[in-house]
Amino acid sequence: MIFEKKVAGLTEASLSRFLLRARRSVGLSRGVNLLLTSSQEMRSLNSRFRGKSQPTDVLSFPASSEGPLAGEIAISTEIAARNAARLGHSTALEIKVLALHGLLHLAGFDHERDNGRMARKEAHMRQELRLPTTLIERSQASEKSAPPLGWSRPKRARRTA
């Protein structure tokens, strides 16, 4: 776990415990690296791996099928803080929502192609892990009032929201 950016109310130990519980719930037996970073770094990663020159809240990077890691997740603490303020919960809680979403992608779920399978799993896990509204639930609510974005992503990195 790399905390390039600190988050009030979130320690490495508490986030590690959450990730372990969430990994087990998702069915990931292998470990996950997590990077908490700036929007500027997320813009760089998004540009490099997805060809999008804008910051994003969370990216997941699946690992090969062998080895000790299921993959890596990068999260913008700045975007998480803005989302948390807008939604009325803590940034620490928002980081967990984003991490859960990334974990589901590392477990092979893909909300753009799975006819709601990931959305159902994420909603169930949100309740199990006592988290607020999931990213998919949020995007589905906003899609009702706006046209779909219609972007695609490379296999190496996934925008997970």
C-alpha positions as CSV (number, residue, x, y, z in Angstrom):
1,M,0.0,0.0,0.0
2,I,1.4,3.4,-1.0
3,F,0.0,6.5,0.6
4,E,1.3,9.3,-1.5
5,K,-1.6,11.4,-0.3
6,K,-2.8,11.1,3.3
7,V,-6.6,10.8,4.1
8,A,-8.0,12.0,7.4
9,G,-9.5,9.1,9.3
10,L,-7.8,6.4,7.2
11,T,-4.8,4.5,8.4
12,E,-2.8,1.9,6.5
13,A,-3.9,-0.7,9.1
14,S,-7.6,0.1,8.8
15,L,-7.4,0.1,5.0
16,S,-5.5,-3.2,5.0
17,R,-8.2,-4.8,7.2
18,F,-10.9,-3.5,4.9
19,L,-9.1,-4.7,1.7
20,L,-8.6,-8.2,3.3
21,R,-12.4,-8.5,4.1
22,A,-13.4,-7.1,0.7
23,R,-10.9,-9.4,-1.2
24,R,-12.3,-12.4,0.6
25,S,-15.9,-11.3,-0.2
26,V,-15.0,-10.8,-3.9
27,G,-13.2,-14.2,-4.0
28,L,-9.7,-12.9,-4.6
29,S,-7.1,-15.1,-2.9
30,R,-4.1,-13.1,-4.2
31,G,-3.0,-9.8,-2.8
32,V,-3.6,-6.3,-4.2
33,N,-1.3,-3.3,-4.3
34,L,-3.1,0.0,-3.6
35,L,-1.9,3.5,-4.5
36,L,-3.5,6.6,-3.0
37,T,-2.3,9.5,-5.1
38,S,-3.0,12.9,-6.6
39,S,-5.3,13.8,-9.5
40,Q,-2.2,14.8,-11.4
41,E,-0.8,11.3,-11.1
42,M,-4.1,9.8,-12.0
43,R,-4.2,12.0,-15.1
44,S,-0.8,10.7,-16.1
45,L,-1.8,7.1,-15.6
46,N,-5.1,7.6,-17.4
47,S,-3.3,9.2,-20.3
48,R,-0.6,6.5,-20.5
49,F,-2.9,3.5,-20.2
50,R,-6.2,4.7,-21.6
51,G,-5.3,7.6,-23.9
52,K,-7.5,10.0,-21.8
53,S,-5.8,13.2,-20.7
54,Q,-7.9,13.8,-17.6
55,P,-7.8,12.6,-14.1
56,T,-10.1,9.8,-12.9
57,D,-11.2,8.5,-9.5
58,V,-10.0,4.9,-9.7
59,L,-8.0,2.7,-12.1
60,S,-7.4,-1.0,-11.8
61,F,-4.5,-2.9,-13.4
62,P,-5.1,-6.7,-13.5
63,A,-1.9,-8.8,-13.0
64,S,-1.1,-11.9,-15.0
65,S,-2.8,-15.1,-14.0
66,E,0.3,-16.2,-12.1
67,G,2.1,-14.6,-9.2
68,P,1.2,-13.3,-5.7
69,L,-0.8,-10.3,-6.8
70,A,-4.3,-10.1,-8.4
71,G,-3.3,-6.6,-9.6
72,E,-3.1,-3.0,-8.6
73,I,-5.5,-0.2,-7.9
74,A,-4.8,3.5,-8.1
75,I,-7.2,6.0,-6.4
76,S,-7.2,9.8,-6.6
77,T,-7.6,11.1,-3.0
78,E,-8.6,14.6,-4.3
79,I,-11.5,13.2,-6.4
80,A,-12.5,10.9,-3.6
81,A,-12.6,14.0,-1.2
82,R,-14.8,15.9,-3.7
83,N,-17.1,13.0,-4.2
84,A,-17.4,12.4,-0.4
85,A,-18.2,16.0,0.3
86,R,-20.9,16.0,-2.5
87,L,-22.4,12.8,-1.2
88,G,-22.2,13.6,2.5
89,H,-19.8,11.0,3.8
90,S,-16.1,10.9,4.8
91,T,-13.2,10.7,2.3
92,A,-12.0,7.5,4.1
93,L,-15.4,5.9,3.3
94,E,-15.2,7.0,-0.3
95,I,-11.7,5.5,-0.6
96,K,-13.3,2.1,0.4
97,V,-16.1,2.5,-2.1
98,L,-13.5,3.1,-4.8
99,A,-11.3,0.2,-3.6
100,L,-14.2,-2.2,-3.7
101,H,-15.0,-1.2,-7.2
102,G,-11.4,-1.8,-8.3
103,L,-11.3,-5.1,-6.5
104,L,-14.4,-6.3,-8.4
105,H,-12.6,-5.4,-11.7
106,L,-9.5,-7.3,-10.6
107,A,-11.8,-10.3,-9.9
108,G,-12.9,-10.2,-13.5
109,F,-16.2,-8.2,-13.3
110,D,-16.8,-5.7,-16.1
111,H,-20.0,-3.5,-15.7
112,E,-19.8,-2.4,-19.3
113,R,-20.3,-5.9,-20.6
114,D,-21.8,-8.1,-18.0
115,N,-25.6,-7.2,-18.1
116,G,-25.7,-6.0,-14.5
117,R,-23.7,-8.9,-12.9
118,M,-21.1,-6.5,-11.4
119,A,-23.7,-4.0,-10.3
120,R,-25.6,-6.7,-8.4
121,K,-22.4,-8.0,-6.8
122,E,-21.2,-4.5,-5.9
123,A,-24.6,-3.6,-4.4
124,H,-24.6,-6.8,-2.3
125,M,-21.1,-6.3,-1.1
126,R,-21.8,-2.6,-0.3
127,Q,-24.4,-3.8,2.1
128,E,-22.2,-6.5,3.5
129,L,-19.3,-4.1,4.0
130,R,-21.6,-1.3,5.2
131,L,-20.6,1.2,2.5
132,P,-22.7,4.0,0.9
133,T,-24.0,4.0,-2.6
134,T,-21.6,2.2,-5.1
135,L,-20.1,3.8,-8.2
136,I,-22.3,1.8,-10.5
137,E,-25.4,2.8,-8.6
138,R,-24.3,6.4,-8.9
139,S,-23.6,6.2,-12.6
140,Q,-26.9,4.4,-13.3
141,A,-28.7,7.3,-11.6
142,S,-26.8,9.9,-13.6
143,E,-27.3,7.9,-16.8
144,K,-31.0,8.3,-16.5
145,S,-30.5,12.1,-16.8
146,A,-27.6,12.0,-19.4
147,P,-26.6,10.1,-22.5
148,P,-24.1,7.2,-22.0
149,L,-20.4,8.2,-22.3
150,G,-19.6,5.4,-24.8
151,W,-15.8,5.1,-24.2
152,S,-13.8,1.9,-24.4
153,R,-10.6,1.0,-22.5
154,P,-7.5,-1.0,-23.2
155,K,-7.0,-4.3,-21.5
156,R,-4.0,-3.2,-19.5
157,A,-5.8,-0.6,-17.4
158,R,-9.4,-0.3,-16.5
159,R,-11.2,2.8,-15.4
160,T,-13.3,1.3,-12.7
161,A,-16.0,3.9,-12.5
